């Protein structure tokens, strides 16, 4: 009887886990941004990669929880999904199922987020929680799926209950750290500035616009409404005769309910405005999450 049979046929031996780790699939990045404010850049990705703004609050809250130094971010036909990277390598978990069922289409985007710093120094010299700084790496979906298949760990089933053993958690975290180290060491491709990174990702999204324009970053209608409502950045409507700069006052009165030519964009060069929008949205999401947390505490004390 082998070790797997001792575990009810569902376990995975420590030797087998080690073999997986020794043969992990090399995840080569297709784009890298280093030492970025991950909260800001992640929110910008939600605006650039498709109609994912509704998923931004949950994903930013997940990132802010800092359950892991390593995250995976997936944009697909089902929405935007952020998870601690190790969850995706545990067979049968929601994160595993989500990544393995993702369809390989031009719209599907996968990113690894490597958190490198979460502290800032205040006047007293004591560290406090600060911006989430780290690297963001774009990857090929098929490579990510193959890596998960090669390095996943299976649960042990005892009396019909699934659970992962301590060595399984260790194995997955070692692998995720190995991938992160490779990304940090690689210079292929060269690290990009956030604006160039977003511009590169915008190409396939902009190509779907009726009147694509190379000097613009396409944004969704909901993102355009939000930007115009607060005056973060100039917003344009893409038209056959060029880009029309929208009046904030006109939009307040008439909305964005155009019968045609309903693609919206911002200037590719307006990095400062795009950053301001992401920082504002991020601050509002974090404030709302904190208020919910405080309200939960108050309700709990009243019971």
Protein Blocks (a to p, Z undefined) as FASTA:
>chain_A
ZZklmnoopaccfklmmmmmmmcccdddfbdcehiafklmmmmmmmmnocfklmmmmmmm
mmmnopafbdcddddfkbccdddfklmmmghiaklmmmmmpccdfklccdddddfbfcdc
dfkopacddddddddddddfklmmmmmmmmpccdddeehiacddfklmmmmmmmmmmmmm
mmmmpccdcdddfklmmmmmmmmmmmmpmbdcfkbccddfklmmmmmmnomaccddddfk
bccdddfklmmmnopadfbhpbccddfklmmlmmmmmmmmmmmmmmmmmmmmmmmmmmmm
mZZ
